């Protein structure tokens, strides 16, 4: 099949967040199965044109210039008024809007000429809407809770980011022939928030690159700790993922600080990731090292996979206080490295309370849970269980799920045309 995967950005050129990593690994596996895969995304150029096409590890990337940086969205309620405020005059805003429409029309024509068998959208922006007025064949939306915060009054509110995302997300889901979900919780939210019919929802699981997960010897663990300046007696806490408000990394850091106060033990916190809260995170970590000079608080970013999995493997406990349940890749990778998770979300059943980690919905009780979880015997027991939980979640199985969904879409299309 000739498959187009749509997203706002793409690894390795723009970013390496959960969605980018998911799409890249899924595309890689689909290519192994003999499919012709394109990843379509915007670039950071302001030129209104197809900027370039690049082949990377057999994936064909096509980048579209993004005119009016930050103002590329098409179809949002109130967009004309907002552009007018930014650009100055209503006349100028009309010109800009017409130029945007012309740009997206040319992009949409290019996509149509390629005769893709399946168009699969992973983006919750206006990008896929502009590419195809009829909608993508398959839509996968990440961070359902965040996108649905203002869905019910999205069209009534003045233009703002949450209502815009809710508007475009609902439009993408409504136009798609099939919608993929990560589990039962997501099915319920797709129903309740966006009114997606059950007969349109299909399962497309997350997965882990188990072949890249190391099994470190005792000596290798000691060497990695020494390289990071971590003492052998320190318990290592991990916070892994994008540093943004939705993921609540500051709550995790404050929980670690409270643990140091209450336990009276020295420990190490490693925060791995980048994002809009990176500066605030670094300030908190510096403050911890001043208050607790025998403990460590480390921030790492842009870590290559080989080094990343080594670092994750020396962890004792991972802290996940994110308000989203869909993108599970970070916690799945942590668990594959044998690290149990303390979480405020069940992550679609990934974390089983008392088996491979601990769950709590009471944020005030988080530190109590962490102190309890720090028991060596419990950590060791949960570590083995964490690895067993994800051992069968492979990208081959996810690619096969995707293939089944794509074949179903093709059958639906054939039935309509015939």
HELIX and SHEET records of a PDB file:
HELIX    1   1 UNK A   18  UNK A   32  1                                  15    
HELIX    2   2 UNK A   79  UNK A   87  1                                   9    
HELIX    3   3 UNK A   90  UNK A  113  1                                  24    
HELIX    4   4 UNK A  127  UNK A  131  1                                   5    
HELIX    5   5 UNK A  144  UNK A  147  1                                   4    
HELIX    6   6 UNK A  151  UNK A  153  5                                   3    
HELIX    7   7 UNK A  161  UNK A  175  1                                  15    
HELIX    8   8 UNK A  184  UNK A  194  1                                  11    
HELIX    9   9 UNK A  198  UNK A  200  5                                   3    
HELIX   10  10 UNK A  210  UNK A  212  5                                   3    
HELIX   11  11 UNK A  218  UNK A  228  1                                  11    
HELIX   12  12 UNK A  245  UNK A  247  5                                   3    
HELIX   13  13 UNK A  249  UNK A  263  1                                  15    
HELIX   14  14 UNK A  278  UNK A  291  1                                  14    
HELIX   15  15 UNK A  305  UNK A  313  1                                   9    
HELIX   16  16 UNK A  329  UNK A  336  1                                   8    
HELIX   17  17 UNK A  363  UNK A  365  5                                   3    
HELIX   18  18 UNK A  366  UNK A  373  1                                   8    
HELIX   19  19 UNK A  376  UNK A  390  1                                  15    
HELIX   20  20 UNK A  395  UNK A  417  1                                  23    
SHEET    1   A 8 UNK A  50  UNK A  56  0                                        
SHEET    2   A 8 UNK A  59  UNK A  64 -1                                        
SHEET    3   A 8 UNK A  36  UNK A  42  1                                        
SHEET    4   A 8 UNK A   2  UNK A   6  1                                        
SHEET    5   A 8 UNK A 118  UNK A 121  1                                        
SHEET    6   A 8 UNK A 138  UNK A 140  1                                        
SHEET    7   A 8 UNK A 178  UNK A 181  1                                        
SHEET    8   A 8 UNK A 201  UNK A 203  1                                        
SHEET    1   B 6 UNK A 296  UNK A 300  0                                        
SHEET    2   B 6 UNK A 267  UNK A 272  1                                        
SHEET    3   B 6 UNK A 235  UNK A 240  1                                        
SHEET    4   B 6 UNK A 317  UNK A 320  1                                        
SHEET    5   B 6 UNK A 340  UNK A 343  1                                        
SHEET    6   B 6 UNK A 357  UNK A 359  1                                        
END                                                                             
